[in-house]
């Protein structure tokens, strides 16, 4: 079971790496912030929350109002921010939304595990690169 959870977290770690690279190119500091999540899987699995926090180097917060559709709300806020910036004519303008966040669980990242997670992501990427040619359609 641990290996299954770890494989998902490692892929999320790769996605977070890409997001951080994109944010860095815009002048943002990588891994600055928190992950706000909802759903039964993370809500009921302290191990998975800790793995996500450690792999991403960010704290993970579980929204106490699980009926609030955190993912949909987050996407809507991002779209609203992008539209607002476009209206201003300055895509680099910062757009912040403030709203209360009821917290059910907060899991803090353990800095001592970051190198282990980076190495695991590199191993998984190497494995995927090695077998990816088998997936290509001729």
MODELLER restraints for C-alpha pairs under 7 A, 6 or more apart:
rsr = mdl.restraints
at = mdl.atoms
rsr.add(forms.Gaussian(group=physical.xy_distance, feature=features.Distance(at['CA:5:A'], at['CA:48:A']), mean=6.73, stdev=0.5))
rsr.add(forms.Gaussian(group=physical.xy_distance, feature=features.Distance(at['CA:9:A'], at['CA:51:A']), mean=6.85, stdev=0.5))
rsr.add(forms.Gaussian(group=physical.xy_distance, feature=features.Distance(at['CA:9:A'], at['CA:52:A']), mean=5.96, stdev=0.5))
rsr.add(forms.Gaussian(group=physical.xy_distance, feature=features.Distance(at['CA:10:A'], at['CA:121:A']), mean=5.61, stdev=0.5))
rsr.add(forms.Gaussian(group=physical.xy_distance, feature=features.Distance(at['CA:13:A'], at['CA:55:A']), mean=5.92, stdev=0.5))
rsr.add(forms.Gaussian(group=physical.xy_distance, feature=features.Distance(at['CA:13:A'], at['CA:56:A']), mean=5.81, stdev=0.5))
rsr.add(forms.Gaussian(group=physical.xy_distance, feature=features.Distance(at['CA:14:A'], at['CA:121:A']), mean=6.83, stdev=0.5))
rsr.add(forms.Gaussian(group=physical.xy_distance, feature=features.Distance(at['CA:16:A'], at['CA:56:A']), mean=6.65, stdev=0.5))
rsr.add(forms.Gaussian(group=physical.xy_distance, feature=features.Distance(at['CA:20:A'], at['CA:30:A']), mean=5.04, stdev=0.5))
rsr.add(forms.Gaussian(group=physical.xy_distance, feature=features.Distance(at['CA:20:A'], at['CA:31:A']), mean=6.71, stdev=0.5))
rsr.add(forms.Gaussian(group=physical.xy_distance, feature=features.Distance(at['CA:23:A'], at['CA:30:A']), mean=6.84, stdev=0.5))
rsr.add(forms.Gaussian(group=physical.xy_distance, feature=features.Distance(at['CA:24:A'], at['CA:30:A']), mean=6.15, stdev=0.5))
rsr.add(forms.Gaussian(group=physical.xy_distance, feature=features.Distance(at['CA:31:A'], at['CA:57:A']), mean=6.24, stdev=0.5))
rsr.add(forms.Gaussian(group=physical.xy_distance, feature=features.Distance(at['CA:31:A'], at['CA:58:A']), mean=6.07, stdev=0.5))
rsr.add(forms.Gaussian(group=physical.xy_distance, feature=features.Distance(at['CA:33:A'], at['CA:58:A']), mean=6.52, stdev=0.5))
rsr.add(forms.Gaussian(group=physical.xy_distance, feature=features.Distance(at['CA:34:A'], at['CA:58:A']), mean=5.36, stdev=0.5))
rsr.add(forms.Gaussian(group=physical.xy_distance, feature=features.Distance(at['CA:34:A'], at['CA:59:A']), mean=5.08, stdev=0.5))
rsr.add(forms.Gaussian(group=physical.xy_distance, feature=features.Distance(at['CA:34:A'], at['CA:60:A']), mean=5.95, stdev=0.5))
rsr.add(forms.Gaussian(group=physical.xy_distance, feature=features.Distance(at['CA:35:A'], at['CA:58:A']), mean=6.63, stdev=0.5))
rsr.add(forms.Gaussian(group=physical.xy_distance, feature=features.Distance(at['CA:35:A'], at['CA:59:A']), mean=6.22, stdev=0.5))
rsr.add(forms.Gaussian(group=physical.xy_distance, feature=features.Distance(at['CA:35:A'], at['CA:60:A']), mean=4.77, stdev=0.5))
rsr.add(forms.Gaussian(group=physical.xy_distance, feature=features.Distance(at['CA:35:A'], at['CA:61:A']), mean=6.11, stdev=0.5))
rsr.add(forms.Gaussian(group=physical.xy_distance, feature=features.Distance(at['CA:36:A'], at['CA:60:A']), mean=6.00, stdev=0.5))
rsr.add(forms.Gaussian(group=physical.xy_distance, feature=features.Distance(at['CA:36:A'], at['CA:61:A']), mean=4.85, stdev=0.5))
rsr.add(forms.Gaussian(group=physical.xy_distance, feature=features.Distance(at['CA:36:A'], at['CA:62:A']), mean=5.92, stdev=0.5))
rsr.add(forms.Gaussian(group=physical.xy_distance, feature=features.Distance(at['CA:36:A'], at['CA:63:A']), mean=6.67, stdev=0.5))
rsr.add(forms.Gaussian(group=physical.xy_distance, feature=features.Distance(at['CA:37:A'], at['CA:61:A']), mean=6.15, stdev=0.5))
rsr.add(forms.Gaussian(group=physical.xy_distance, feature=features.Distance(at['CA:37:A'], at['CA:62:A']), mean=5.00, stdev=0.5))
rsr.add(forms.Gaussian(group=physical.xy_distance, feature=features.Distance(at['CA:37:A'], at['CA:63:A']), mean=6.22, stdev=0.5))
rsr.add(forms.Gaussian(group=physical.xy_distance, feature=features.Distance(at['CA:37:A'], at['CA:70:A']), mean=6.69, stdev=0.5))
rsr.add(forms.Gaussian(group=physical.xy_distance, feature=features.Distance(at['CA:38:A'], at['CA:62:A']), mean=5.44, stdev=0.5))
rsr.add(forms.Gaussian(group=physical.xy_distance, feature=features.Distance(at['CA:38:A'], at['CA:63:A']), mean=5.65, stdev=0.5))
rsr.add(forms.Gaussian(group=physical.xy_distance, feature=features.Distance(at['CA:38:A'], at['CA:66:A']), mean=5.90, stdev=0.5))
rsr.add(forms.Gaussian(group=physical.xy_distance, feature=features.Distance(at['CA:38:A'], at['CA:70:A']), mean=6.25, stdev=0.5))
rsr.add(forms.Gaussian(group=physical.xy_distance, feature=features.Distance(at['CA:39:A'], at['CA:66:A']), mean=6.67, stdev=0.5))
rsr.add(forms.Gaussian(group=physical.xy_distance, feature=features.Distance(at['CA:42:A'], at['CA:48:A']), mean=6.22, stdev=0.5))
rsr.add(forms.Gaussian(group=physical.xy_distance, feature=features.Distance(at['CA:42:A'], at['CA:49:A']), mean=5.75, stdev=0.5))
rsr.add(forms.Gaussian(group=physical.xy_distance, feature=features.Distance(at['CA:43:A'], at['CA:62:A']), mean=6.43, stdev=0.5))
rsr.add(forms.Gaussian(group=physical.xy_distance, feature=features.Distance(at['CA:49:A'], at['CA:60:A']), mean=6.61, stdev=0.5))
rsr.add(forms.Gaussian(group=physical.xy_distance, feature=features.Distance(at['CA:49:A'], at['CA:107:A']), mean=6.47, stdev=0.5))
rsr.add(forms.Gaussian(group=physical.xy_distance, feature=features.Distance(at['CA:50:A'], at['CA:107:A']), mean=6.11, stdev=0.5))
rsr.add(forms.Gaussian(group=physical.xy_distance, feature=features.Distance(at['CA:53:A'], at['CA:59:A']), mean=5.21, stdev=0.5))
rsr.add(forms.Gaussian(group=physical.xy_distance, feature=features.Distance(at['CA:53:A'], at['CA:60:A']), mean=5.57, stdev=0.5))
rsr.add(forms.Gaussian(group=physical.xy_distance, feature=features.Distance(at['CA:53:A'], at['CA:107:A']), mean=6.67, stdev=0.5))
rsr.add(forms.Gaussian(group=physical.xy_distance, feature=features.Distance(at['CA:53:A'], at['CA:108:A']), mean=6.26, stdev=0.5))
rsr.add(forms.Gaussian(group=physical.xy_distance, feature=features.Distance(at['CA:53:A'], at['CA:109:A']), mean=4.64, stdev=0.5))
rsr.add(forms.Gaussian(group=physical.xy_distance, feature=features.Distance(at['CA:54:A'], at['CA:109:A']), mean=4.68, stdev=0.5))
rsr.add(forms.Gaussian(group=physical.xy_distance, feature=features.Distance(at['CA:54:A'], at['CA:110:A']), mean=5.47, stdev=0.5))
rsr.add(forms.Gaussian(group=physical.xy_distance, feature=features.Distance(at['CA:54:A'], at['CA:113:A']), mean=6.34, stdev=0.5))
rsr.add(forms.Gaussian(group=physical.xy_distance, feature=features.Distance(at['CA:54:A'], at['CA:114:A']), mean=6.21, stdev=0.5))
rsr.add(forms.Gaussian(group=physical.xy_distance, feature=features.Distance(at['CA:55:A'], at['CA:114:A']), mean=6.39, stdev=0.5))
rsr.add(forms.Gaussian(group=physical.xy_distance, feature=features.Distance(at['CA:55:A'], at['CA:117:A']), mean=5.37, stdev=0.5))
rsr.add(forms.Gaussian(group=physical.xy_distance, feature=features.Distance(at['CA:57:A'], at['CA:109:A']), mean=5.45, stdev=0.5))
rsr.add(forms.Gaussian(group=physical.xy_distance, feature=features.Distance(at['CA:57:A'], at['CA:111:A']), mean=6.97, stdev=0.5))
rsr.add(forms.Gaussian(group=physical.xy_distance, feature=features.Distance(at['CA:57:A'], at['CA:114:A']), mean=6.77, stdev=0.5))
rsr.add(forms.Gaussian(group=physical.xy_distance, feature=features.Distance(at['CA:58:A'], at['CA:109:A']), mean=5.54, stdev=0.5))
rsr.add(forms.Gaussian(group=physical.xy_distance, feature=features.Distance(at['CA:59:A'], at['CA:107:A']), mean=5.63, stdev=0.5))
rsr.add(forms.Gaussian(group=physical.xy_distance, feature=features.Distance(at['CA:59:A'], at['CA:108:A']), mean=4.47, stdev=0.5))
rsr.add(forms.Gaussian(group=physical.xy_distance, feature=features.Distance(at['CA:59:A'], at['CA:109:A']), mean=5.23, stdev=0.5))
rsr.add(forms.Gaussian(group=physical.xy_distance, feature=features.Distance(at['CA:60:A'], at['CA:106:A']), mean=5.78, stdev=0.5))
rsr.add(forms.Gaussian(group=physical.xy_distance, feature=features.Distance(at['CA:60:A'], at['CA:107:A']), mean=5.12, stdev=0.5))
rsr.add(forms.Gaussian(group=physical.xy_distance, feature=features.Distance(at['CA:60:A'], at['CA:108:A']), mean=6.53, stdev=0.5))
rsr.add(forms.Gaussian(group=physical.xy_distance, feature=features.Distance(at['CA:61:A'], at['CA:103:A']), mean=6.49, stdev=0.5))
rsr.add(forms.Gaussian(group=physical.xy_distance, feature=features.Distance(at['CA:61:A'], at['CA:105:A']), mean=5.72, stdev=0.5))
rsr.add(forms.Gaussian(group=physical.xy_distance, feature=features.Distance(at['CA:61:A'], at['CA:106:A']), mean=4.53, stdev=0.5))
rsr.add(forms.Gaussian(group=physical.xy_distance, feature=features.Distance(at['CA:61:A'], at['CA:107:A']), mean=6.41, stdev=0.5))
rsr.add(forms.Gaussian(group=physical.xy_distance, feature=features.Distance(at['CA:62:A'], at['CA:103:A']), mean=5.92, stdev=0.5))
rsr.add(forms.Gaussian(group=physical.xy_distance, feature=features.Distance(at['CA:62:A'], at['CA:104:A']), mean=5.43, stdev=0.5))
rsr.add(forms.Gaussian(group=physical.xy_distance, feature=features.Distance(at['CA:62:A'], at['CA:105:A']), mean=5.06, stdev=0.5))
rsr.add(forms.Gaussian(group=physical.xy_distance, feature=features.Distance(at['CA:62:A'], at['CA:106:A']), mean=6.45, stdev=0.5))
rsr.add(forms.Gaussian(group=physical.xy_distance, feature=features.Distance(at['CA:63:A'], at['CA:101:A']), mean=6.71, stdev=0.5))
rsr.add(forms.Gaussian(group=physical.xy_distance, feature=features.Distance(at['CA:63:A'], at['CA:102:A']), mean=5.80, stdev=0.5))
rsr.add(forms.Gaussian(group=physical.xy_distance, feature=features.Distance(at['CA:63:A'], at['CA:103:A']), mean=5.01, stdev=0.5))
rsr.add(forms.Gaussian(group=physical.xy_distance, feature=features.Distance(at['CA:63:A'], at['CA:104:A']), mean=5.66, stdev=0.5))
rsr.add(forms.Gaussian(group=physical.xy_distance, feature=features.Distance(at['CA:64:A'], at['CA:102:A']), mean=5.13, stdev=0.5))
rsr.add(forms.Gaussian(group=physical.xy_distance, feature=features.Distance(at['CA:64:A'], at['CA:103:A']), mean=4.91, stdev=0.5))
rsr.add(forms.Gaussian(group=physical.xy_distance, feature=features.Distance(at['CA:64:A'], at['CA:104:A']), mean=4.23, stdev=0.5))
rsr.add(forms.Gaussian(group=physical.xy_distance, feature=features.Distance(at['CA:65:A'], at['CA:102:A']), mean=6.57, stdev=0.5))
rsr.add(forms.Gaussian(group=physical.xy_distance, feature=features.Distance(at['CA:81:A'], at['CA:95:A']), mean=5.58, stdev=0.5))
rsr.add(forms.Gaussian(group=physical.xy_distance, feature=features.Distance(at['CA:85:A'], at['CA:91:A']), mean=5.14, stdev=0.5))
rsr.add(forms.Gaussian(group=physical.xy_distance, feature=features.Distance(at['CA:85:A'], at['CA:93:A']), mean=6.07, stdev=0.5))
